[in-house]
């Protein structure tokens, strides 16, 4: 049976027929050929209720869909995880209509605020500050193939109220004298602790895909999700965009774990010493979410015929990635560290 073709969305300049793309500096659609600008009216996004999240999580129907480019007619098989993709033949940005997508629809876009050229400069500055990178690499490395993508994530808001109980262990020292010489005795005491903690969580960000390492994504934060706007397909023009591969339920489970870790850390900060046998009972209420597309510039640098990934936050310009490591610099730092330890030991022996 022939696979059903789906429609896509793209936009051309009415003046010259060139491609319109979103300009992050001017926050307008702009023609890549004649520079004609078209305003984009945006509205701030609103949080969605958790009950709505539970009701709108149908199963995927198929892994890929055939799309026809609206401008040149070429067909392309696009993954279910794509929201926007450039046509391989004419270069137009084709945006999949969200009505054709299975699962939860995107409702929020954290729009790009810096340009590709600015992202390249930010990445270059970050590369030049890598201490352990080879000297020649730091001087010559460039960000290559830098392009903008919208990366899927969920944010969650919630209010929590926790009751807890545990046992606090405190360490004490007591100094006394035997035959005129001081003797120090260490001992511990324990007593039960109980309490309550109320906490409000705002925009807990959980990546909804695995193509970018979560550790790297955390290094690029914060993203200004509180300033994000309601989803409009025009905002994706000129970029690629991905749909989630980890569904909302999985992301909510991760968010709950993160909330639990922060609650536990705040409770432990209340006490000196160790708290053991800690039991926390947390009630979570007023849960809301956003399915947000995060702006990232993605590229790479090269050294000895090997590529090293580079990422730039499309709002703040914060850069992070991977670089080669000079074994000589690592050896030098290790040697200096050992010399410092030996020097301190010898000094202590003399004193």
Secondary structure, DSSP 8 states (H G I E B T S, - for coil): ----EE-EE--B-TTT--BEEEETTTTEEEETTT--EEE----B---EEHHHHHHS------SEEEEE-TTT--EEEEETTEEEEE-TTT--EEEE-GGG-SSS---EE----S-HHHHHHHHHHHHHT-TTS-HHHHHH---EEEEEEEEEEEEEEEEEEEEEEEEEEEEEEEEEEETTEEEEEEEEEEEEEEEEEEEEEEEEEEES-SSS-HHHHHHH----GGG-EE--GGGGTTSEEE--SS-HHHHHHHHHHHHHHHHHHHHHTTSSSEEEEEEEEEEEEEEEEEEEEEEEEEEEEEETTEEEEEEEETTT--EEE-----HHHHHHHHHHHHHHHHHHHHHHHH-
